[in-house]
């Protein structure tokens, strides 16, 4: 399975149209560099708890750009849980979400943080 790697910058903006205790909604804007040269926009819902280190989020983002020379878009689905400091994150390409030269794409994305910088490893097939 091919792999694209690189870095990304992310901007999260809290949406305050409706406040519910312990819950938050944010917009996502990302710029990807490396094997994936793209931008993305999306929405994130998060929940915090009274227990330190426990929280969760779900997110959907549409990625549009060029993946290893192929132009198009696809949608990523995030599901994350932090259980008393132990993280669990799954990011998958939504089936049948690929467009253009990325039609038929499937795969998973791993996010890493190193020295305050975001990295990604995208395992995919088309």
Chimera marker file (.cmm) of the C-alpha trace (Angstrom):
<marker_set name="trace">
<marker id="1" x="0.000" y="0.000" z="0.000" r="1" g="1" b="0" radius="0.5"/>
<marker id="2" x="1.503" y="3.382" z="-0.970" r="1" g="1" b="0" radius="0.5"/>
<marker id="3" x="2.299" y="5.855" z="1.783" r="1" g="1" b="0" radius="0.5"/>
<marker id="4" x="2.457" y="9.651" z="1.612" r="1" g="1" b="0" radius="0.5"/>
<marker id="5" x="4.174" y="11.470" z="4.465" r="1" g="1" b="0" radius="0.5"/>
<marker id="6" x="4.712" y="15.065" z="5.420" r="1" g="1" b="0" radius="0.5"/>
<marker id="7" x="3.732" y="17.874" z="7.739" r="1" g="1" b="0" radius="0.5"/>
<marker id="8" x="0.626" y="19.943" z="8.269" r="1" g="1" b="0" radius="0.5"/>
<marker id="9" x="-0.461" y="23.126" z="9.989" r="1" g="1" b="0" radius="0.5"/>
<marker id="10" x="-3.873" y="23.275" z="11.610" r="1" g="1" b="0" radius="0.5"/>
<marker id="11" x="-6.064" y="26.167" z="12.713" r="1" g="1" b="0" radius="0.5"/>
<marker id="12" x="-9.004" y="25.396" z="15.006" r="1" g="1" b="0" radius="0.5"/>
<marker id="13" x="-11.633" y="28.045" z="15.648" r="1" g="1" b="0" radius="0.5"/>
<marker id="14" x="-14.147" y="27.624" z="18.456" r="1" g="1" b="0" radius="0.5"/>
<marker id="15" x="-17.758" y="28.135" z="17.354" r="1" g="1" b="0" radius="0.5"/>
<marker id="16" x="-19.853" y="29.746" z="20.075" r="1" g="1" b="0" radius="0.5"/>
<marker id="17" x="-23.288" y="29.825" z="18.468" r="1" g="1" b="0" radius="0.5"/>
<marker id="18" x="-24.628" y="27.421" z="21.106" r="1" g="1" b="0" radius="0.5"/>
<marker id="19" x="-22.894" y="26.530" z="24.362" r="1" g="1" b="0" radius="0.5"/>
<marker id="20" x="-23.423" y="23.170" z="26.055" r="1" g="1" b="0" radius="0.5"/>
<marker id="21" x="-21.431" y="22.402" z="29.214" r="1" g="1" b="0" radius="0.5"/>
<marker id="22" x="-18.439" y="20.171" z="28.489" r="1" g="1" b="0" radius="0.5"/>
<marker id="23" x="-18.977" y="20.179" z="24.713" r="1" g="1" b="0" radius="0.5"/>
<marker id="24" x="-17.355" y="22.278" z="22.002" r="1" g="1" b="0" radius="0.5"/>
<marker id="25" x="-17.643" y="22.677" z="18.229" r="1" g="1" b="0" radius="0.5"/>
<marker id="26" x="-14.741" y="23.941" z="16.141" r="1" g="1" b="0" radius="0.5"/>
<marker id="27" x="-13.960" y="24.581" z="12.508" r="1" g="1" b="0" radius="0.5"/>
<marker id="28" x="-10.808" y="22.993" z="11.092" r="1" g="1" b="0" radius="0.5"/>
<marker id="29" x="-8.520" y="24.553" z="8.478" r="1" g="1" b="0" radius="0.5"/>
<marker id="30" x="-5.370" y="22.617" z="7.505" r="1" g="1" b="0" radius="0.5"/>
<marker id="31" x="-2.508" y="22.941" z="5.055" r="1" g="1" b="0" radius="0.5"/>
<marker id="32" x="-0.709" y="19.684" z="4.139" r="1" g="1" b="0" radius="0.5"/>
<marker id="33" x="2.844" y="19.545" z="2.742" r="1" g="1" b="0" radius="0.5"/>
<marker id="34" x="4.899" y="16.630" z="1.439" r="1" g="1" b="0" radius="0.5"/>
<marker id="35" x="3.413" y="13.676" z="-0.430" r="1" g="1" b="0" radius="0.5"/>
<marker id="36" x="0.034" y="15.351" z="0.021" r="1" g="1" b="0" radius="0.5"/>
<marker id="37" x="-0.038" y="18.995" z="-1.064" r="1" g="1" b="0" radius="0.5"/>
<marker id="38" x="-3.523" y="20.048" z="-0.054" r="1" g="1" b="0" radius="0.5"/>
<marker id="39" x="-5.826" y="22.112" z="2.100" r="1" g="1" b="0" radius="0.5"/>
<marker id="40" x="-8.771" y="20.916" z="4.141" r="1" g="1" b="0" radius="0.5"/>
<marker id="41" x="-11.779" y="22.332" z="5.897" r="1" g="1" b="0" radius="0.5"/>
<marker id="42" x="-13.966" y="20.559" z="8.404" r="1" g="1" b="0" radius="0.5"/>
<marker id="43" x="-15.873" y="20.442" z="11.659" r="1" g="1" b="0" radius="0.5"/>
<marker id="44" x="-14.893" y="18.982" z="15.029" r="1" g="1" b="0" radius="0.5"/>
<marker id="45" x="-17.049" y="18.126" z="18.038" r="1" g="1" b="0" radius="0.5"/>
<marker id="46" x="-15.276" y="17.554" z="21.350" r="1" g="1" b="0" radius="0.5"/>
<marker id="47" x="-16.209" y="16.571" z="24.873" r="1" g="1" b="0" radius="0.5"/>
<marker id="48" x="-14.238" y="17.048" z="28.060" r="1" g="1" b="0" radius="0.5"/>
<marker id="49" x="-14.791" y="15.403" z="31.427" r="1" g="1" b="0" radius="0.5"/>
<marker id="50" x="-14.089" y="16.269" z="35.035" r="1" g="1" b="0" radius="0.5"/>
<marker id="51" x="-11.379" y="13.591" z="35.069" r="1" g="1" b="0" radius="0.5"/>
<marker id="52" x="-7.994" y="15.009" z="34.093" r="1" g="1" b="0" radius="0.5"/>
<marker id="53" x="-6.744" y="13.481" z="30.844" r="1" g="1" b="0" radius="0.5"/>
<marker id="54" x="-10.108" y="12.116" z="29.684" r="1" g="1" b="0" radius="0.5"/>
<marker id="55" x="-11.827" y="13.566" z="26.615" r="1" g="1" b="0" radius="0.5"/>
<marker id="56" x="-12.996" y="12.704" z="23.108" r="1" g="1" b="0" radius="0.5"/>
<marker id="57" x="-13.525" y="14.218" z="19.685" r="1" g="1" b="0" radius="0.5"/>
<marker id="58" x="-15.020" y="13.345" z="16.327" r="1" g="1" b="0" radius="0.5"/>
<marker id="59" x="-14.353" y="15.273" z="13.138" r="1" g="1" b="0" radius="0.5"/>
<marker id="60" x="-15.047" y="15.280" z="9.415" r="1" g="1" b="0" radius="0.5"/>
<marker id="61" x="-12.821" y="17.159" z="6.975" r="1" g="1" b="0" radius="0.5"/>
<marker id="62" x="-12.717" y="17.449" z="3.188" r="1" g="1" b="0" radius="0.5"/>
<marker id="63" x="-9.173" y="17.381" z="1.797" r="1" g="1" b="0" radius="0.5"/>
<marker id="64" x="-8.574" y="18.889" z="-1.647" r="1" g="1" b="0" radius="0.5"/>
<marker id="65" x="-5.273" y="18.962" z="-3.503" r="1" g="1" b="0" radius="0.5"/>
<marker id="66" x="-2.630" y="16.718" z="-5.043" r="1" g="1" b="0" radius="0.5"/>
<marker id="67" x="-1.639" y="13.324" z="-3.613" r="1" g="1" b="0" radius="0.5"/>
<marker id="68" x="1.576" y="11.985" z="-5.156" r="1" g="1" b="0" radius="0.5"/>
<marker id="69" x="0.750" y="13.717" z="-8.469" r="1" g="1" b="0" radius="0.5"/>
<marker id="70" x="-2.971" y="12.854" z="-8.503" r="1" g="1" b="0" radius="0.5"/>
<marker id="71" x="-5.451" y="15.740" z="-8.222" r="1" g="1" b="0" radius="0.5"/>
<marker id="72" x="-8.780" y="15.465" z="-6.425" r="1" g="1" b="0" radius="0.5"/>
<marker id="73" x="-10.416" y="15.387" z="-3.026" r="1" g="1" b="0" radius="0.5"/>
<marker id="74" x="-11.518" y="12.964" z="-0.318" r="1" g="1" b="0" radius="0.5"/>
<marker id="75" x="-13.094" y="13.069" z="3.129" r="1" g="1" b="0" radius="0.5"/>
<marker id="76" x="-11.390" y="12.076" z="6.398" r="1" g="1" b="0" radius="0.5"/>
<marker id="77" x="-13.299" y="10.821" z="9.447" r="1" g="1" b="0" radius="0.5"/>
<marker id="78" x="-11.632" y="11.213" z="12.879" r="1" g="1" b="0" radius="0.5"/>
<marker id="79" x="-12.577" y="9.331" z="16.057" r="1" g="1" b="0" radius="0.5"/>
<marker id="80" x="-10.432" y="10.006" z="19.130" r="1" g="1" b="0" radius="0.5"/>
<marker id="81" x="-10.540" y="9.188" z="22.824" r="1" g="1" b="0" radius="0.5"/>
<marker id="82" x="-8.221" y="10.142" z="25.664" r="1" g="1" b="0" radius="0.5"/>
<marker id="83" x="-8.626" y="7.764" z="28.618" r="1" g="1" b="0" radius="0.5"/>
<marker id="84" x="-6.816" y="9.271" z="31.617" r="1" g="1" b="0" radius="0.5"/>
<marker id="85" x="-3.943" y="10.342" z="29.426" r="1" g="1" b="0" radius="0.5"/>
<marker id="86" x="-3.876" y="7.303" z="27.107" r="1" g="1" b="0" radius="0.5"/>
<marker id="87" x="-4.726" y="8.437" z="23.566" r="1" g="1" b="0" radius="0.5"/>
<marker id="88" x="-6.558" y="6.445" z="20.909" r="1" g="1" b="0" radius="0.5"/>
<marker id="89" x="-7.053" y="7.962" z="17.454" r="1" g="1" b="0" radius="0.5"/>
<marker id="90" x="-8.416" y="6.530" z="14.218" r="1" g="1" b="0" radius="0.5"/>
<marker id="91" x="-8.551" y="8.597" z="11.024" r="1" g="1" b="0" radius="0.5"/>
<marker id="92" x="-10.009" y="6.902" z="7.939" r="1" g="1" b="0" radius="0.5"/>
<marker id="93" x="-10.821" y="7.935" z="4.400" r="1" g="1" b="0" radius="0.5"/>
<marker id="94" x="-14.610" y="7.826" z="3.998" r="1" g="1" b="0" radius="0.5"/>
<marker id="95" x="-15.517" y="5.151" z="1.414" r="1" g="1" b="0" radius="0.5"/>
<marker id="96" x="-16.493" y="6.495" z="-2.026" r="1" g="1" b="0" radius="0.5"/>
<marker id="97" x="-15.550" y="10.075" z="-1.062" r="1" g="1" b="0" radius="0.5"/>
<marker id="98" x="-12.715" y="10.399" z="-3.593" r="1" g="1" b="0" radius="0.5"/>
<marker id="99" x="-13.119" y="12.729" z="-6.568" r="1" g="1" b="0" radius="0.5"/>
<marker id="100" x="-11.109" y="13.399" z="-9.722" r="1" g="1" b="0" radius="0.5"/>
<marker id="101" x="-7.941" y="11.318" z="-9.964" r="1" g="1" b="0" radius="0.5"/>
<marker id="102" x="-8.512" y="10.224" z="-6.338" r="1" g="1" b="0" radius="0.5"/>
<marker id="103" x="-11.792" y="8.483" z="-7.193" r="1" g="1" b="0" radius="0.5"/>
<marker id="104" x="-11.842" y="5.098" z="-5.416" r="1" g="1" b="0" radius="0.5"/>
<marker id="105" x="-9.281" y="6.077" z="-2.764" r="1" g="1" b="0" radius="0.5"/>
<marker id="106" x="-9.299" y="4.248" z="0.574" r="1" g="1" b="0" radius="0.5"/>
<marker id="107" x="-6.935" y="4.242" z="3.513" r="1" g="1" b="0" radius="0.5"/>
<marker id="108" x="-5.985" y="5.547" z="6.930" r="1" g="1" b="0" radius="0.5"/>
<marker id="109" x="-4.072" y="8.549" z="8.249" r="1" g="1" b="0" radius="0.5"/>
<marker id="110" x="-1.734" y="8.516" z="11.246" r="1" g="1" b="0" radius="0.5"/>
<marker id="111" x="-1.066" y="11.839" z="13.001" r="1" g="1" b="0" radius="0.5"/>
<marker id="112" x="2.176" y="12.356" z="14.942" r="1" g="1" b="0" radius="0.5"/>
<marker id="113" x="3.388" y="15.258" z="17.074" r="1" g="1" b="0" radius="0.5"/>
<marker id="114" x="7.149" y="15.748" z="17.331" r="1" g="1" b="0" radius="0.5"/>
<marker id="115" x="8.677" y="18.770" z="19.034" r="1" g="1" b="0" radius="0.5"/>
<marker id="116" x="5.428" y="20.726" z="18.638" r="1" g="1" b="0" radius="0.5"/>
<marker id="117" x="5.088" y="20.003" z="14.907" r="1" g="1" b="0" radius="0.5"/>
<marker id="118" x="2.298" y="17.953" z="13.251" r="1" g="1" b="0" radius="0.5"/>
<marker id="119" x="3.255" y="15.079" z="10.927" r="1" g="1" b="0" radius="0.5"/>
<marker id="120" x="1.068" y="12.693" z="8.930" r="1" g="1" b="0" radius="0.5"/>
<marker id="121" x="1.508" y="9.244" z="7.396" r="1" g="1" b="0" radius="0.5"/>
<marker id="122" x="-1.244" y="8.465" z="4.871" r="1" g="1" b="0" radius="0.5"/>
<marker id="123" x="-1.503" y="4.786" z="3.873" r="1" g="1" b="0" radius="0.5"/>
<marker id="124" x="-3.785" y="4.597" z="0.845" r="1" g="1" b="0" radius="0.5"/>
<marker id="125" x="-4.800" y="2.720" z="-2.267" r="1" g="1" b="0" radius="0.5"/>
<marker id="126" x="-6.653" y="3.932" z="-5.357" r="1" g="1" b="0" radius="0.5"/>
<link id1="1" id2="2" r="1" g="1" b="0" radius="0.2"/>
<link id1="2" id2="3" r="1" g="1" b="0" radius="0.2"/>
<link id1="3" id2="4" r="1" g="1" b="0" radius="0.2"/>
<link id1="4" id2="5" r="1" g="1" b="0" radius="0.2"/>
<link id1="5" id2="6" r="1" g="1" b="0" radius="0.2"/>
<link id1="6" id2="7" r="1" g="1" b="0" radius="0.2"/>
<link id1="7" id2="8" r="1" g="1" b="0" radius="0.2"/>
<link id1="8" id2="9" r="1" g="1" b="0" radius="0.2"/>
<link id1="9" id2="10" r="1" g="1" b="0" radius="0.2"/>
<link id1="10" id2="11" r="1" g="1" b="0" radius="0.2"/>
<link id1="11" id2="12" r="1" g="1" b="0" radius="0.2"/>
<link id1="12" id2="13" r="1" g="1" b="0" radius="0.2"/>
<link id1="13" id2="14" r="1" g="1" b="0" radius="0.2"/>
<link id1="14" id2="15" r="1" g="1" b="0" radius="0.2"/>
<link id1="15" id2="16" r="1" g="1" b="0" radius="0.2"/>
<link id1="16" id2="17" r="1" g="1" b="0" radius="0.2"/>
<link id1="17" id2="18" r="1" g="1" b="0" radius="0.2"/>
<link id1="18" id2="19" r="1" g="1" b="0" radius="0.2"/>
<link id1="19" id2="20" r="1" g="1" b="0" radius="0.2"/>
<link id1="20" id2="21" r="1" g="1" b="0" radius="0.2"/>
<link id1="21" id2="22" r="1" g="1" b="0" radius="0.2"/>
<link id1="22" id2="23" r="1" g="1" b="0" radius="0.2"/>
<link id1="23" id2="24" r="1" g="1" b="0" radius="0.2"/>
<link id1="24" id2="25" r="1" g="1" b="0" radius="0.2"/>
<link id1="25" id2="26" r="1" g="1" b="0" radius="0.2"/>
<link id1="26" id2="27" r="1" g="1" b="0" radius="0.2"/>
<link id1="27" id2="28" r="1" g="1" b="0" radius="0.2"/>
<link id1="28" id2="29" r="1" g="1" b="0" radius="0.2"/>
<link id1="29" id2="30" r="1" g="1" b="0" radius="0.2"/>
<link id1="30" id2="31" r="1" g="1" b="0" radius="0.2"/>
<link id1="31" id2="32" r="1" g="1" b="0" radius="0.2"/>
<link id1="32" id2="33" r="1" g="1" b="0" radius="0.2"/>
<link id1="33" id2="34" r="1" g="1" b="0" radius="0.2"/>
<link id1="34" id2="35" r="1" g="1" b="0" radius="0.2"/>
<link id1="35" id2="36" r="1" g="1" b="0" radius="0.2"/>
<link id1="36" id2="37" r="1" g="1" b="0" radius="0.2"/>
<link id1="37" id2="38" r="1" g="1" b="0" radius="0.2"/>
<link id1="38" id2="39" r="1" g="1" b="0" radius="0.2"/>
<link id1="39" id2="40" r="1" g="1" b="0" radius="0.2"/>
<link id1="40" id2="41" r="1" g="1" b="0" radius="0.2"/>
<link id1="41" id2="42" r="1" g="1" b="0" radius="0.2"/>
<link id1="42" id2="43" r="1" g="1" b="0" radius="0.2"/>
<link id1="43" id2="44" r="1" g="1" b="0" radius="0.2"/>
<link id1="44" id2="45" r="1" g="1" b="0" radius="0.2"/>
<link id1="45" id2="46" r="1" g="1" b="0" radius="0.2"/>
<link id1="46" id2="47" r="1" g="1" b="0" radius="0.2"/>
<link id1="47" id2="48" r="1" g="1" b="0" radius="0.2"/>
<link id1="48" id2="49" r="1" g="1" b="0" radius="0.2"/>
<link id1="49" id2="50" r="1" g="1" b="0" radius="0.2"/>
<link id1="50" id2="51" r="1" g="1" b="0" radius="0.2"/>
<link id1="51" id2="52" r="1" g="1" b="0" radius="0.2"/>
<link id1="52" id2="53" r="1" g="1" b="0" radius="0.2"/>
<link id1="53" id2="54" r="1" g="1" b="0" radius="0.2"/>
<link id1="54" id2="55" r="1" g="1" b="0" radius="0.2"/>
<link id1="55" id2="56" r="1" g="1" b="0" radius="0.2"/>
<link id1="56" id2="57" r="1" g="1" b="0" radius="0.2"/>
<link id1="57" id2="58" r="1" g="1" b="0" radius="0.2"/>
<link id1="58" id2="59" r="1" g="1" b="0" radius="0.2"/>
<link id1="59" id2="60" r="1" g="1" b="0" radius="0.2"/>
<link id1="60" id2="61" r="1" g="1" b="0" radius="0.2"/>
<link id1="61" id2="62" r="1" g="1" b="0" radius="0.2"/>
<link id1="62" id2="63" r="1" g="1" b="0" radius="0.2"/>
<link id1="63" id2="64" r="1" g="1" b="0" radius="0.2"/>
<link id1="64" id2="65" r="1" g="1" b="0" radius="0.2"/>
<link id1="65" id2="66" r="1" g="1" b="0" radius="0.2"/>
<link id1="66" id2="67" r="1" g="1" b="0" radius="0.2"/>
<link id1="67" id2="68" r="1" g="1" b="0" radius="0.2"/>
<link id1="68" id2="69" r="1" g="1" b="0" radius="0.2"/>
<link id1="69" id2="70" r="1" g="1" b="0" radius="0.2"/>
<link id1="70" id2="71" r="1" g="1" b="0" radius="0.2"/>
<link id1="71" id2="72" r="1" g="1" b="0" radius="0.2"/>
<link id1="72" id2="73" r="1" g="1" b="0" radius="0.2"/>
<link id1="73" id2="74" r="1" g="1" b="0" radius="0.2"/>
<link id1="74" id2="75" r="1" g="1" b="0" radius="0.2"/>
<link id1="75" id2="76" r="1" g="1" b="0" radius="0.2"/>
<link id1="76" id2="77" r="1" g="1" b="0" radius="0.2"/>
<link id1="77" id2="78" r="1" g="1" b="0" radius="0.2"/>
<link id1="78" id2="79" r="1" g="1" b="0" radius="0.2"/>
<link id1="79" id2="80" r="1" g="1" b="0" radius="0.2"/>
<link id1="80" id2="81" r="1" g="1" b="0" radius="0.2"/>
<link id1="81" id2="82" r="1" g="1" b="0" radius="0.2"/>
<link id1="82" id2="83" r="1" g="1" b="0" radius="0.2"/>
<link id1="83" id2="84" r="1" g="1" b="0" radius="0.2"/>
<link id1="84" id2="85" r="1" g="1" b="0" radius="0.2"/>
<link id1="85" id2="86" r="1" g="1" b="0" radius="0.2"/>
<link id1="86" id2="87" r="1" g="1" b="0" radius="0.2"/>
<link id1="87" id2="88" r="1" g="1" b="0" radius="0.2"/>
<link id1="88" id2="89" r="1" g="1" b="0" radius="0.2"/>
<link id1="89" id2="90" r="1" g="1" b="0" radius="0.2"/>
<link id1="90" id2="91" r="1" g="1" b="0" radius="0.2"/>
<link id1="91" id2="92" r="1" g="1" b="0" radius="0.2"/>
<link id1="92" id2="93" r="1" g="1" b="0" radius="0.2"/>
<link id1="93" id2="94" r="1" g="1" b="0" radius="0.2"/>
<link id1="94" id2="95" r="1" g="1" b="0" radius="0.2"/>
<link id1="95" id2="96" r="1" g="1" b="0" radius="0.2"/>
<link id1="96" id2="97" r="1" g="1" b="0" radius="0.2"/>
<link id1="97" id2="98" r="1" g="1" b="0" radius="0.2"/>
<link id1="98" id2="99" r="1" g="1" b="0" radius="0.2"/>
<link id1="99" id2="100" r="1" g="1" b="0" radius="0.2"/>
<link id1="100" id2="101" r="1" g="1" b="0" radius="0.2"/>
<link id1="101" id2="102" r="1" g="1" b="0" radius="0.2"/>
<link id1="102" id2="103" r="1" g="1" b="0" radius="0.2"/>
<link id1="103" id2="104" r="1" g="1" b="0" radius="0.2"/>
<link id1="104" id2="105" r="1" g="1" b="0" radius="0.2"/>
<link id1="105" id2="106" r="1" g="1" b="0" radius="0.2"/>
<link id1="106" id2="107" r="1" g="1" b="0" radius="0.2"/>
<link id1="107" id2="108" r="1" g="1" b="0" radius="0.2"/>
<link id1="108" id2="109" r="1" g="1" b="0" radius="0.2"/>
<link id1="109" id2="110" r="1" g="1" b="0" radius="0.2"/>
<link id1="110" id2="111" r="1" g="1" b="0" radius="0.2"/>
<link id1="111" id2="112" r="1" g="1" b="0" radius="0.2"/>
<link id1="112" id2="113" r="1" g="1" b="0" radius="0.2"/>
<link id1="113" id2="114" r="1" g="1" b="0" radius="0.2"/>
<link id1="114" id2="115" r="1" g="1" b="0" radius="0.2"/>
<link id1="115" id2="116" r="1" g="1" b="0" radius="0.2"/>
<link id1="116" id2="117" r="1" g="1" b="0" radius="0.2"/>
<link id1="117" id2="118" r="1" g="1" b="0" radius="0.2"/>
<link id1="118" id2="119" r="1" g="1" b="0" radius="0.2"/>
<link id1="119" id2="120" r="1" g="1" b="0" radius="0.2"/>
<link id1="120" id2="121" r="1" g="1" b="0" radius="0.2"/>
<link id1="121" id2="122" r="1" g="1" b="0" radius="0.2"/>
<link id1="122" id2="123" r="1" g="1" b="0" radius="0.2"/>
<link id1="123" id2="124" r="1" g="1" b="0" radius="0.2"/>
<link id1="124" id2="125" r="1" g="1" b="0" radius="0.2"/>
<link id1="125" id2="126" r="1" g="1" b="0" radius="0.2"/>
</marker_set>
